[in-house]
């Protein structure tokens, strides 16, 4: 792990960009380090520095005292996209626009992404928890498809926040029953192209003994800001 830049922000949060092999990432640490860690797994297609993700990470660090790490998933952000990545994205856009079934396209795109992304998250976790700024349990917040596999495989994750605005391939839905950590599941009720019932069925499938569903009116990117505070309070209960 090699840090490539560092700056101290106005609220005392330290923001450092890093490279872990070919994986680019950002680590935010609060003024009161060492601190518990939240892995910020962005939704499909986004950059690790997408403004609302950065705002959420800085708020968790500056207001609630968590460290937050984000990386660019394979084919996302600063990382190159393969021809297969481009074909799957284009095919998904066409199918959604035409109202056609997308399950096969989603499986072909997301399953290889999850297979690549989860080991990278585990390598990132290995590197970050070895730093003196980090202490205590780990949480995951972000994309459901990656989060299911990562939470099932990674015993260091003690709590998770999943964003229900996204497709989850069948094999990952089959693993959802193995998710056992406390879970907060966020759903946008008016997300275009996303049928509600499969997402509600997925929530039922999760094996967590403590799980909470928050459904808010609005489209895909319309998760209200108060959910950032609710997520932070959720992590405070389970990571401290």
N, C-alpha and C positions, 0 to 999 in steps of 0.2 A: 504494500500500500504506500503510495507516494502522494503527498500533498503538493498541489501545484499553485495554490493561492490561499491567502488568509486575510480576512478583514474583520474588525470588531464593529458591530453595528451600533446604532444609537441607543438601543435598549440593553446593551452589554452582551448580546448574543454574538458568539464567534462563528463565522461562516467560513468553511474551508472546502475548496474543491479538491478532489483526489482522483487518482487513477489506480485501479487494482487490475494489473495486467492491461487488457483492452477495455475494461469497464470504467466509464466515467461516472463520478458521483459527487454529491455534496453532503457535508456533515454540518449540522447546526448544533452547537452546544450552549447551554444556558450559563449565566454568570455563576450560578451555584453548582458547579460541577464538583464531584462526579454525580451523574444523573442516570435514571433509567432511560432506555432507548426505545424509540418508535421507528419501525421501518415503514417508510412512506412509499407504497407501491402504486405508482400512477396508473390511471386507466389507459386502455388501449390507444395508441397513436400519439400520446402526449409526451412532451419533453419534461425532463426532471426540473426544469426551471420555468414551467408554465406558471404564470403569475399567481393564479389562485392556489396552486400547490405550494409555492414559495410562501405566500401569505399564511397558509395554514401551518406550515412548518415553523415559521418564525413566531407565530402566536403560541404554539405548543411549547417552544423553547423559552421565549421571553416572558410569557405570562404564567405558564404552568411548570416551568423548570424541567422539561424533558429534553433529552438529546434526540435529534431526528436525522435519519440518514435516507437519502434518495439516490437511486441509480437510474441510468437509462437502460431500459430493457433491450434485448437484441432487436435490431431493426427500428429502434426508436431514438428520438433526440439526436445526439451527436454521432450515433452509430450508423454505419452503412446499412441500407436496405438491400436485400437480395432480390433477384428477379422473381423468385417465388413469393416473397413478401408483397411485392408490388402487384403481382397477379391476383393474389388472394384479396388484397384490399380493394382492387378495382372490381373484382367479381362480387364482393360483398356489397359495394355501393350500387352496382347495377341491380342486384337481386332485391335490395331494399327498395330502390326506386320503382321497380316493376312489381313489387308486392309478391315476389316469388319466395319459395322456401329457402332458408339460408343455412339449415343445420349442417349439410355436407361441407359447405364453404367454411363455416365456423370451425368445425372439427379439423379441417385441413389446415387452417391458419393458427388457431389457438392452441391446439394440442402440441405441435412442435415448439411454439413460443413458450408454453409452460415448461416443457422438457428442458429447454435451454435456460429459462429465466430462474427457475428454482435453485439449481446448483450455484448460479451466480449470486443469488441472495444469500445462500448459506456461506459462500466464500466471503462475501461482504460482511456478514455477521461475525464470522471468525475474526476478521481483521479489526472491525470496529470495537468489539467487546474487549479486545486486548489493550485498548487505549486507557490511560489513567482517567480520562474524562467520563468514562462509562462505568456504571455499577448498577447491579440489580436486574430485575426481570426485563423481558423484552416484549413489546407489542408490535402488531402488524396492522397497518391501515391502508386500504387501497383495493385494487382490482380483485374481484371475487375469484376468478378462474385461477390466478396465481396463488391467491391467498389460501384457497382450499388445500392445494397440494403442499404448499410451504408449511401451513399450520399443522397438517397431519404428520409431516416428516420431521419437523424441527421442534424438539422438546423444549428448547429455550424460549419459545413463544408462549406467553402466559395469558394473553388476551388479544382479541382481534376485532377490528371494525371493517366490515365488508361493504362496498358500494354495489348495490343491486342493479345499477344501470349498465348492464352488459350481458352478453351471451355467455353461457356456461355449457361447454360440450358435455354430452352424455356421460363419458367415462369419469369426468370430474364430478358431475352430479352424483354418480354412484359412490364417490369417496366422501361426499358431504356428511354422511352419517358418522364418519370417523372424526369429524371436527368436534373436539370435546372441551375446548377452552371457552371461557365466558365470551359472548359474542354480541356485538351491536351491529345490526343490519340496516343499512340506509337505502330507502327506495324512493325514487321520483315517480309519482303516480301518473304523470302525463308524458312519460318518456316515449317519443315517437318511435315506432318500429319494435317496441318491446312489449310483448303481451304480459299482463300483470300476473295471470294465474300461474305460469311456470315459475315465476320468481317467488310467489307466495308458497308454492309447493316446495321449492328449494329451501325456503326458511323452515318449513315443517321438517325437512329431512335432516337438517343439522343436528348432530348428536349432543350438542352442548346442553348441560342441565340449566345453565343460566344463559338465556338468549332474549334479545329485545329487538323488535322491529319498529323503526321510525319511518313512516310514510308521509311525504310532503307533496303538496300540489306543485306542479311545474315540470319543465322539460329536463332533458338529459343533464345539462350543466347547471341546473337551477337549485342545487342543494343549498338551503339557507345557511347563513353564516352562524346562526345559533347552534347548528349541529356541530360546528367545530368546538365550541365550548362544551357541549354535551359529550362529545367524544373524549375531550380532555378530562372531564370529570369521570367518565367511565374508566379511562386508563389510570387515573389517580387512584380509584378504588382498588384496581387489580395489580398495579405495578409498584405501588408504595406500601 
